[in-house]
């Protein structure tokens, strides 16, 4: 019984690993179609639900042949 359980656990792990590998390859293929470069944008949130202070949100996206880098920042402005 223990061997059957361990076999099922191993099979489930291998299936999850294959799913992850497939998703990873599909993601890399999709990202390779994006233009290379760096972009940034910012906008303001009216409040954070706790105070009425404005919050500046900013994002910077950089795409190279080997990586996708996202930098997300927020700044509370009183």
Secondary structure, DSSP 8 states (H G I E B T S, - for coil): -HHHHHHHHHHHHHHHHHHHHHHHHHHHHHHHTS--EEEEEEEEES--SSS--EEEEEEEEEE-SS-EEEEEEEEEE-
